[in-house]
Amino acid sequence: MSPATMPPNQSLFSGNNGDSLPTSEAKDSMNKRKWIVIDDDEENLPKSDDEIEEEDIEIDVKPIGIVVRVSGEGQFIKNHFTGFQADAISYNLEDTVLVSPQGSSFNVKPSVVIIKDITATQDGNVTVIGQTFYRPELAEKENGENWKTSEARELFYSFDKDEFPADAVMHKCVVHFVPPDKKIPSAKEHPGFIVRNVYNLTSKKLSGLLDTNYAASQRNEIDVLIKKTFDRIPNWKEWIRS
């Protein structure tokens, strides 16, 4: 599977903060929806809409773990959990996952996000807030063109967040954060996506992972993700931001 696409001027899902109500699309598709899932290998992509197979998939979703906080009032109260299960597979905060595109009949690849919030309403709807990655070919530049990369596995990190139903999560995936002094890890030895830049949707500009124009909290966030990558790659020495 592969990273997701989205319109070039926005991320895949409408952005809401963790205390807002679930979108109507999220609620409508919570327990049953049609998925059109395609492989990331271009040779395996359907050649036309007639070749796309639609599947009715019913997903059993429930929150798990502890309640870390409660938001809302009355009938709009939401519990915020540390995890959820979808068809007996567990997902937790800070997991990186692929997310099925919502409401599309085109050849749209799944989105890649980091799970940042998991909420459940009183009627059982489970919703996820995810931190968004952008595909270079769909991230717009200031001049209206899209970014290009020679690395097929590359994604752009961002500080944007999106809301989607928990049953849209397909499975976990790996994203390697590669600082400028390191080579891209071998896809054979270390499969997964790679990130070398951060995309700003407002300015439509890229910043390097180690640039100094981030807020302290954002720098710490990036440092943690780089450290996780170093922990996965034995021949990379311990990393400390200089």
C-alpha positions in Angstrom: 0.0 0.0 0.0 1.0 3.5 -0.4 0.7 7.1 0.8 -2.4 8.9 0.1 -3.2 11.5 -2.3 -5.3 14.6 -1.7 -6.3 17.7 -3.6 -3.1 19.9 -4.1 -4.5 22.8 -2.2 -5.7 20.9 0.9 -5.2 17.8 3.0 -7.5 14.8 2.5 -9.9 15.4 5.3 -11.4 18.6 6.7 -9.4 19.9 9.6 -11.0 20.1 13.1 -9.6 20.3 16.5 -10.1 17.5 19.0 -13.0 19.1 20.7 -15.2 19.6 17.7 -18.0 17.4 16.7 -17.3 14.6 14.2 -18.0 15.6 10.6 -21.2 14.2 9.0 -19.0 12.2 6.5 -17.2 10.6 9.4 -20.4 9.6 11.2 -22.1 8.3 8.0 -19.2 6.1 7.1 -18.4 4.9 10.6 -19.7 1.3 10.4 -20.3 0.6 6.7 -18.8 2.2 3.6 -17.4 1.4 0.2 -13.6 1.2 -0.1 -11.7 1.6 -3.4 -8.2 0.5 -2.5 -5.3 0.4 -5.0 -1.8 -0.8 -4.9 1.1 1.6 -4.9 2.8 -0.2 -7.7 1.8 1.7 -10.8 1.9 -1.5 -12.9 -1.0 -2.9 -10.8 -3.2 0.2 -11.0 -6.6 -0.3 -12.7 -6.4 1.0 -16.2 -10.0 2.3 -16.2 -12.9 2.9 -13.8 -14.4 -0.4 -15.1 -11.5 -2.3 -13.6 -12.0 -0.9 -10.1 -13.5 -3.4 -7.7 -15.7 -2.0 -5.0 -16.0 -3.9 -1.7 -18.6 -3.6 1.0 -16.6 -3.7 4.2 -18.2 -3.7 7.6 -15.6 -2.8 10.3 -16.0 -3.6 13.9 -14.5 -0.6 15.8 -14.3 0.1 19.5 -12.2 2.3 21.7 -9.6 0.7 24.0 -7.2 1.8 26.7 -7.8 4.5 29.3 -9.7 7.7 29.0 -7.2 10.5 29.1 -9.7 13.4 29.1 -13.3 14.3 28.4 -14.6 17.1 26.2 -17.9 18.5 25.3 -21.2 18.8 27.2 -24.5 16.9 27.4 -25.2 14.8 24.4 -22.0 16.0 22.8 -19.6 14.6 25.4 -16.7 12.8 24.0 -14.2 10.5 25.7 -10.6 10.7 24.5 -8.9 7.3 24.5 -5.3 6.0 24.2 -6.3 3.5 21.5 -8.9 1.7 19.5 -9.5 -1.7 17.8 -10.6 -2.2 14.2 -11.5 -5.8 13.4 -9.5 -6.9 16.5 -6.3 -5.0 15.4 -5.2 -2.5 17.9 -4.0 1.1 17.2 -2.6 3.6 19.6 -1.7 7.2 19.9 1.5 8.0 17.9 1.1 5.0 15.5 1.7 5.9 11.9 -1.1 4.5 9.7 -2.5 4.4 6.2 -6.0 5.8 5.9 -8.5 4.9 3.2 -9.7 7.8 1.0 -13.2 9.0 1.8 -16.0 9.5 -0.7 -13.9 9.1 -3.8 -14.5 6.9 -6.9 -11.2 7.7 -8.5 -7.8 6.0 -8.2 -6.8 7.7 -5.0 -4.1 6.2 -2.8 -4.4 6.1 1.0 -3.3 8.9 3.2 -0.5 8.6 5.8 -1.0 10.1 9.2 0.3 9.9 12.8 -2.5 9.2 15.2 -2.8 12.1 17.7 -6.2 11.8 19.2 -8.9 9.1 19.5 -12.4 10.0 20.6 -15.7 8.1 21.1 -19.1 9.7 21.4 -22.0 8.4 23.5 -23.5 6.6 20.5 -20.3 4.7 19.8 -18.8 6.7 16.9 -15.0 6.5 17.1 -13.1 9.3 15.4 -9.3 9.9 14.9 -7.3 13.1 14.6 -4.1 12.4 12.6 -1.1 14.5 11.7 -0.8 14.7 8.0 1.9 13.8 5.5 1.8 15.2 2.0 2.7 13.5 -1.3 5.3 15.7 -3.1 3.4 15.5 -6.4 0.3 16.9 -4.8 1.9 19.5 -2.6 1.6 22.9 -4.3 4.4 25.5 -4.7 3.9 29.2 -4.6 3.8 29.3 -8.4 1.0 26.8 -8.6 3.2 23.9 -9.7 3.7 20.8 -7.6 6.9 19.6 -5.9 8.9 16.9 -7.6 11.2 14.3 -6.1 13.4 11.5 -7.5 12.6 9.3 -4.5 9.4 7.3 -4.9 9.0 6.7 -1.2 9.3 10.4 -0.2 6.6 12.2 1.8 6.6 15.7 3.3 5.9 16.0 7.0 3.5 18.7 8.2 2.0 20.1 11.4 -1.5 20.0 9.9 -4.1 17.7 11.4 -7.2 16.0 9.9 -10.2 14.2 11.3 -11.5 10.9 10.0 -13.6 7.9 11.1 -11.5 5.2 12.9 -12.8 2.5 10.5 -10.9 4.3 7.7 -7.6 3.2 9.1 -6.2 0.4 6.9 -3.0 -0.7 8.7 0.2 0.6 10.3 3.1 1.7 8.3 6.7 3.0 8.8 8.0 6.4 8.0 11.8 7.1 8.3 12.9 10.6 9.1 16.2 11.2 7.4 18.4 14.2 8.4 20.6 15.8 5.8 23.8 14.1 6.9 22.3 10.6 6.4 21.7 8.5 3.3 18.2 7.3 2.5 18.0 3.8 4.0 17.7 0.8 1.7 14.1 0.0 0.8 15.0 -3.7 0.9 16.5 -3.6 4.4 14.3 -0.8 5.8 11.0 -0.7 3.8 8.7 2.3 4.5 8.3 5.9 3.5 11.0 8.6 4.0 10.8 12.2 5.1 13.4 14.8 4.5 11.3 18.0 4.5 8.4 19.7 6.2 5.6 21.2 4.1 3.8 24.4 5.1 0.3 24.4 3.4 -0.1 28.1 4.0 3.2 29.4 2.6 3.5 26.4 0.2 7.2 26.2 1.1 9.4 23.4 2.3 11.8 23.4 5.3 14.5 20.9 6.1 14.1 18.7 9.2 16.9 20.5 11.0 16.0 24.1 10.0 15.8 26.6 12.8 12.5 28.3 11.9 10.3 25.9 14.0 8.8 26.6 17.4 10.4 24.8 20.2 7.6 22.3 20.5 7.8 21.5 16.7 11.6 21.0 16.9 11.1 18.6 19.7 8.4 16.8 17.7 10.8 16.4 14.8 13.7 15.3 17.0 11.6 12.5 18.5 10.7 11.2 15.1 14.3 11.3 13.9 15.4 9.5 17.1 12.8 6.7 16.4 14.3 6.3 12.9 17.8 6.0 14.4 16.6 3.4 16.8 15.3 1.3 13.8 18.5 1.5 11.8 21.4 -0.2 13.7 24.3 1.3 11.6 23.2 4.9 12.3 25.0 6.2 15.3 23.1 7.9 18.1 21.8 11.3 16.9 21.8 14.5 18.9 20.7 17.8 17.4 23.7 20.2 17.2 
